[in-house]
């Protein structure tokens, strides 16, 4: 019987694990992919908006060459945390379900099952894209994750969206020689785009280097073209690739399999106590950015760094109450 199973091996899961280890708890991290799996799937050349100082967890310095770290530096930091704290982590082990048992829960994965008194769900949201649900979205040329601009050299690329991911992808692909068009639902680039990116993309659009259709929907994707719904009617464009940078959401399918209740409102946040982070399931806690539900711009690594200690303090307090 473990004291704690942590579902998710990203920054929040690692943070909780370090607090658990320091408190002497018998814990295990279960991660469906690699260490910091969501960050691993960030664009290869991505630079964080936050400084390395704001991303540090558990008083462990985050060393970066510039004020704002890169994806590569972040992955190295979290690898180093796992190694230096000798964290107990199982990789490539997706969780399938969770069942209440005497004194806790049984967590079942594709490879094994684990009995535990407490569970922390720290699965983030970057693994689950917001789908457009349009004809042709399942074609091989459609990507919901942007990786590297080299793939798109000399290609006609439609970028859907106007937030950070979309603007980064559009600029990088254009600079590597792609013919880039953007389909944007609103009438402007998203206000919260990184301050060093926003004027760059706006100037490229203004000068015509990147074609942008505002107040526009992507209506259909075909093998060699796309159909856009513009204020002036439908427009059909020749096309080789579609980068659907439409944002991401928590893994609600996993929440359902775990039996985690969710608020049925516009934000669909998991049901939990904001002071203790404990859900309505006794001994089951939420940690990290998934706590924000669909408000994915509200929580980040930097403002959830206290979650690990809050949760472990709650577990210890509960244990002491039972002992008395």
ZIKADA-V379567 format. One record per residue. SS is DSSP state (helix for helix, strand for strand, loop for the rest). PHI is phi in degrees with one decimal (999 if undefined). PSI is psi in whole degrees, 0 to 359 (NA if undefined). Layout:
{{SS,PHI,PSI} {SS,PHI,PSI}}
This chain:
{{loop,999,114} {strand,-78.8,157} {strand,-76.2,328} {strand,-157.6,130} {strand,-110.9,129} {strand,-109.4,118} {strand,-94.0,108} {loop,117.9,121} {loop,-108.8,37} {loop,-91.0,196} {helix,-53.7,317} {helix,-69.6,317} {helix,-63.0,318} {helix,-63.4,318} {helix,-59.2,312} {helix,-62.5,319} {helix,-63.2,320} {helix,-65.2,318} {helix,-62.1,319} {helix,-64.7,317} {helix,-64.9,317} {helix,-63.6,332} {loop,-87.2,357} {loop,81.3,18} {loop,-81.5,148} {loop,-89.2,106} {strand,-126.6,168} {strand,-150.9,133} {strand,-92.7,132} {strand,-116.5,120} {loop,-123.3,132} {loop,-75.0,341} {loop,-130.2,233} {loop,-95.4,171} {loop,-58.2,133} {loop,52.9,53} {helix,-57.9,320} {helix,-64.7,315} {helix,-64.1,326} {helix,-59.3,328} {loop,-89.8,5} {loop,-67.0,160} {loop,-54.6,143} {loop,-56.6,321} {loop,-97.7,18} {loop,-69.6,142} {strand,-114.2,135} {loop,-68.6,153} {loop,-76.4,325} {loop,-84.0,157} {loop,-77.3,161} {helix,-62.8,328} {helix,-61.5,320} {helix,-74.3,342} {helix,-93.3,351} {loop,-63.8,141} {loop,-127.0,152} {loop,55.6,37} {loop,57.3,27} {loop,-103.4,119} {loop,-59.3,140} {loop,-107.4,107} {loop,-90.1,124} {loop,-137.0,155} {loop,-74.9,332} {loop,-120.3,174} {loop,-60.1,320} {loop,-106.7,121} {loop,-74.0,162} {strand,-96.3,169} {helix,-56.3,315} {helix,-59.1,317} {helix,-68.1,323} {helix,-65.2,316} {helix,-61.9,321} {helix,-64.3,321} {helix,-62.5,313} {helix,-73.0,328} {helix,-61.3,317} {helix,-66.4,322} {helix,-61.4,313} {helix,-59.7,319} {helix,-73.3,312} {helix,-69.6,328} {loop,-91.8,359} {loop,49.6,55} {loop,-74.2,145} {loop,-85.3,104} {strand,-137.8,135} {strand,-107.9,123} {loop,-101.3,162} {loop,54.0,47} {loop,-138.1,81} {loop,-62.6,139} {strand,-83.4,134} {strand,-100.3,317} {strand,-164.5,172} {strand,-140.8,133} {strand,-127.1,132} {strand,-64.8,139} {strand,-135.9,176} {loop,-58.6,131} {loop,70.9,8} {strand,162.1,230} {strand,-143.2,155} {strand,-108.4,121} {strand,-101.0,120} {strand,-106.6,130} {strand,-115.6,182} {loop,-67.2,340} {loop,-111.7,335} {loop,-163.6,185} {strand,-139.0,153} {strand,-138.6,135} {strand,-96.8,132} {strand,-149.5,149} {strand,-79.1,329} {strand,-138.1,155} {strand,-135.9,138} {strand,-117.7,130} {strand,-103.4,111} {loop,-131.7,58} {loop,-92.3,0} {loop,63.5,207} {loop,-148.2,354} {loop,-72.3,346} {loop,-80.0,351} {loop,-123.6,101} {strand,-74.5,156} {loop,-81.8,113} {loop,-81.6,150} {loop,-81.5,338} {loop,56.5,53} {loop,-125.3,160} {strand,-58.8,134} {loop,90.8,358} {loop,-66.0,340} {loop,-89.6,5} {loop,-66.6,149} {loop,-59.2,335} {loop,-79.8,356} {strand,-94.1,127} {strand,-121.6,130} {loop,-97.7,358} {loop,-128.6,132} {loop,-94.4,132} {loop,-112.0,290} {loop,-144.9,137} {helix,-68.1,342} {helix,-57.1,328} {helix,-62.7,333} {helix,-108.2,12} {loop,-58.5,127} {loop,73.5,11} {loop,-107.1,156} {strand,-90.9,112} {strand,-116.1,129} {strand,-101.2,124} {strand,-104.7,121} {strand,-100.1,121} {loop,126.3,171} {loop,-145.9,18} {loop,-97.7,194} {helix,-57.1,312} {helix,-61.5,317} {helix,-65.3,316} {helix,-67.6,319} {helix,-59.4,312} {helix,-63.6,316} {helix,-61.2,314} {helix,-67.4,315} {helix,-64.7,316} {helix,-64.8,318} {helix,-62.6,318} {helix,-68.3,337} {loop,-93.8,4} {loop,105.1,13} {loop,-83.4,153} {strand,-91.8,107} {strand,-106.7,133} {strand,-124.6,143} {strand,-115.8,138} {strand,-111.3,116} {loop,-123.1,124} {loop,-65.4,321} {loop,-87.6,190} {loop,-100.8,10} {loop,-162.1,170} {loop,-66.6,144} {loop,-55.2,134} {loop,-60.3,328} {loop,-93.8,17} {loop,-62.5,144} {loop,-46.1,138} {helix,-64.2,337} {helix,-89.5,351} {helix,-97.7,321} {helix,-56.5,308} {helix,-65.1,330} {helix,-64.9,309} {helix,-67.6,322} {helix,-64.3,322} {helix,-70.3,324} {helix,-66.1,324} {helix,-69.6,316} {helix,-61.3,319} {helix,-81.1,351} {loop,90.2,4} {loop,-65.6,323} {loop,-118.4,123} {strand,-82.0,130} {strand,-125.3,133} {strand,-107.3,113} {loop,-92.2,162} {loop,50.2,44} {loop,-128.8,142} {strand,-110.7,155} {strand,-95.2,113} {strand,-94.3,327} {strand,-158.9,145} {strand,-119.9,127} {strand,-117.7,165} {loop,-54.2,324} {loop,-123.6,9} {strand,-158.6,169} {strand,-131.5,153} {strand,-115.8,122} {strand,-108.7,143} {strand,-99.5,105} {strand,-105.6,168} {loop,-58.2,339} {loop,-100.3,12} {strand,110.2,181} {strand,-73.4,141} {strand,-126.4,132} {strand,-107.4,126} {strand,-121.0,142} {strand,-62.3,144} {loop,-157.3,142} {loop,-110.0,324} {strand,-141.8,148} {strand,-121.2,122} {strand,-102.1,102} {strand,-88.4,86} {loop,-90.2,66} {loop,-100.5,11} {loop,90.8,179} {strand,-138.7,169} {loop,-146.1,160} {loop,-59.9,161} {loop,-83.9,83} {helix,-66.4,333} {helix,-63.9,319} {helix,-66.0,316} {helix,-54.3,318} {helix,-65.1,318} {helix,-66.2,331} {helix,-82.8,348} {loop,81.6,21} {loop,-83.2,122} {loop,-73.5,151} {strand,-130.2,142} {loop,-64.3,134} {loop,-95.3,72} {loop,-140.0,195} {loop,-65.6,334} {loop,-100.4,342} {loop,50.4,45} {loop,-75.8,147} {strand,-61.2,150} {loop,-81.9,115} {strand,-155.9,161} {loop,-80.5,119} {loop,-64.3,339} {loop,-83.0,322} {loop,-107.4,343} {loop,69.8,9} {strand,-80.8,135} {strand,-79.5,184} {loop,-73.7,352} {loop,-90.2,118} {loop,-56.2,129} {loop,80.4,6} {strand,-112.7,127} {strand,-122.1,154} {strand,-104.6,145} {loop,-142.9,145} {helix,84.9,200} {helix,-69.2,338} {helix,-63.8,341} {helix,-61.1,337} {helix,-83.2,354} {loop,62.1,229} {loop,-79.4,352} {loop,-83.5,67} {loop,-70.3,350} {loop,-95.7,7} {loop,-92.1,325} {loop,-119.7,142} {loop,-138.0,179} {loop,-56.7,317} {loop,-68.7,331} {loop,-107.3,19} {loop,-126.2,16} {loop,-68.6,342} {loop,-87.9,355} {helix,-61.5,320} {helix,-59.0,312} {helix,-70.8,323} {helix,-58.5,314} {helix,-67.3,313} {helix,-64.6,321} {helix,-59.9,319} {helix,-64.8,319} {helix,-64.5,317} {helix,-65.4,320} {helix,-64.0,319} {helix,-64.5,319} {helix,-62.9,319} {helix,-65.2,323} {helix,-63.3,319} {helix,-67.2,324} {helix,-66.8,329} {loop,-84.3,NA}}
